[in-house]
Amino acid sequence: MIPTSESGVPGTRPEGVRDEREAAAHVREMFGRIAPRYDLLNHLLSLDIDKMWRRRVARRFRETLGNPAARVLDLCCGTGDLALAFCKHAAGGAEITGSDFVPEMLVRARAKAAASGARVTFVEADALALPFGDESFDLVSCSFGFRNLANYERGLLEIWRVLKPGGAAAILEFAEPRGKIFGSLYRFYFRRVLPRLGALISGNGSAYTYLPSSVSKFPSPETLQAQFAKAGYTDARFERWTGGIVTLHIARKA
């Protein structure tokens, strides 16, 4: 039985947003506006390191992807970069699905998949109410999208629901590095430089002000690890990458 909670753990809510439904609508609309230049900005503002991070996640799950019967779901898939990275390691017959609740992102994800010949199914879906049956997937991933959920506990429980017994959850998210010097440089770039560059290129200042704000409000790796355990997962662990800029969380459904 899936553990439940009456209150849940709230997710990131933009300033002035009062409830989960309003927060979800705000995030959907905001990402829809920046979709046309989303890839450009991701690669530019991360100095292309975001591609390496996704390739590294895909390599980590080569064994799962190499199973022809594997079913994989990439939540909050955006324009599909992680789902497409999975395809490079997937055996014939493995099913890879990407889901996102921003239709403008999915338009670009489908175009990229078609251009590369990758076999990925993209579905418009809310990560807190997925249109999939219980115990459907061997792997559920989410890269740089989990912090945008309106409720983290419900997100973990929904991933738990659709995972097969023994399946893995993998969440790749931004974090604030701990080192004093590197941390200070990172925060200056992330809070002062990135929002201005993002606004200049995308024409949407609020989206790139929201980004550092959402990261600063996101639970620490230790706290999210504890939330995995509370939600019923086993073997919850995390790895800090690139000086602690990002963290990969992995946990399993017993």
N, C-alpha and C positions, 0 to 999 in steps of 0.2 A: 504493500500500500504506500502511496506517495505521501510523505510528510506534508502537513499543511500548516498554515499560520493565519490567524485572523487579520493581522495587521500587514504583514509582509514587510519587505525592506524597500523603501522608496528608491527610485533611480534618480538620474540627473534630471532636474527640471530647470529650464531657463528662467532667468530673473522675471518675476511678475507672473509666472505660471503657477496656478493653484492646485490643479489636480492631474491625475494620470491621463485622463482622456484629452485634456487640453495640452498637456506636455507632448503626447504622441502626435497630435495634429500639428503642433508647432514644429516638431522635428521633421515630420514628413514634408511639410511645406518648405521648410528651410533647405533641406537636401534636394528637393525637387528643383529649387531655383539655381543651385550651384552645380547640378548634374552635368551641364554641357562642358564645364571645365574642371570637373572633379578629378579625372585622371591626371591632367596636366599639373594641377596644383599638388596632388599627392606626391607625384614623382619629383617635382621641383622643390617643394618645401621640405621633403625628407632627403634631398640630395640623392634620390633614387634608391635609398636604402630600404624603402618599403617593399620593393620587389624581392630583395634578398630575404627579408623576414618571411614573406609568404612562401618562397621556395623552401626555406628551412622547415616551415611547418609541414609542407607537403612531403619532404624527405623523411620527416619524423614518422609519418604514417604510411610509409611505403609498403609495409607488410599487409596492412589492412587494404590499401588500394590495390595491391597485387592479387587479391582474392576476386575471381570473376563474379562471385555472388555478392560482393560487397555493395552496400547501399550507404551513400554518404550525403549528408545535408550540410550546406554552408549557409548559416543564418546571417541576416543583415549583409547580404553578399555585395551590395553596392553594384559596381559595374563588372563584377564577376572575376576579379583577379585571382582570388584564392581558389575558387572553383576550377578555373582554367589551369592553375598550377597543379591541382590534384589530377587533372586529366593526363598530365605528362607521365604520371606514375601508375595510372589505372590500367588494370588488365581488361581485356575484352569481356564485355558482359557486366562489368561494374557500373552501377548507376550513380551518377553524381547530379544532385539537385541544388540549385541556389535559390534562396528565398529572400525577398526584401519587400517592405511595404511602401517603397517609393517607386511608382511606375516609371518615372523618368530615368531612374538608374537602370531598371531592367531593360529598357529599350536599348541602352548602350551595351549592357551585358550580352544580350542576344545578338547584337550586331558583331561584337568581338568574337563570340563563339562561332558564329557563321563564317566569319572571315578566316578563322584559324582551323576550321573543320572540327572543332572540339564537340564532343557529345555531352552536352550539359542541358538539363531541363531547368528553366527559370520560372519561378512561381511567385506571384504577388501574394504575400502573406504577412500577418502580424506575428512577430516572434513570441508574443505572449498568448497567442491563440492559434496554434499551427493547424493547418488542415490535413494532418497526417494521423494515421492510426497509432495506437500504442505499440511500442517495441518495433518500430519500423526501420531504424537505422543502426549501422555498426559504428558510425562516427558522426558526431555533430560538431561542427566548428563555427567559430564566429571571430572575425578579425576586425578590430577597431570599430565594432558596432554595439557591443554589449553595453558599454557605458551609456549609450543613448536610450536604453530601455527605460520605461517609466517606472518599472519595479523589478529590481534585480532578483529577489527571491522567486517571484513568479516566473522570471526568465529561466532560472536554474531548474525549477520544477517542471517547466514545459519541456526543456531539453531532456530531463530525466524521463519524462513520460514517453517520448518518442524514441529513446535509445533502447536497443535490444539489451538483454542481460549480458554483461561482459563488454558492452560497447563503451566507447570513449568519448568524452567531451573535451574540446580544446578551445580555449578562449585566449586570443592574442589581443592585448590591450596596451595602451600607453600607460606609463607610470612616471612618477617624478624621481629622478636619480638621487641617490643618497649622498654622494660625494660633495664636499663643501664647495670646491672650486668648480668642478664640472657641473654640479647642480645649479650653482649660481649662473653660470654661462647659459645653461639649458633654459632656465626659467626666464632669463632676459630675452633669449631668442623666441621662446615659445609664447611669452606674454606680451612682448613689445614689438618684435620684428615680424613674426609670423602673421599676426592679425592684420598688420598694415599691408604686407605683401599679398595676403589672401584677398583682402578687400580691393586692392588695386587691380588684381588680375581677374577676379571673379565678379567684381562689381557688387559684392554682397558683404558688407562689413560685419553684420551680425553673426553670420555663420562662423567666421574666423575669430570672433570674440568669444563665441560659445565654445569653441574647441578647447582652448586652455582652461576655461572655466569648468567644463565638464570633466577634464582630466584631474583638476585639483580637487573636485568633489568626489571622485571615484574612490571606492574603498582601497586601502592598501593591499598589497599582495597577501599579506598575512590574514587580513580580515576577509578577503574573498575566499581564501583557502578554507577558513572556518565556515563560511556560508555554504561552500560545497558540501562539507561534512554534515552540516545541519540539514541540508536538503536530501541527504540519504546517499551521497556518493561515497566511494571508498578510494583509497590511494590518491587522495588529492594532494597535488604538489605544484610547485611553480619554479620557473627559471627566469632570471633577469638577463636580458640581452642588451648589447650595445651600451654598456655602462649604466644599465638600469632604465633606459628610455622606454623600453617595452618589456612586458612580462608575458610569458606563455604559461597558462594554467592548464593542467591536464588532470582529469579525474575519471573514474570509471563507475559504471552502474553494476553493482555486485550481482 
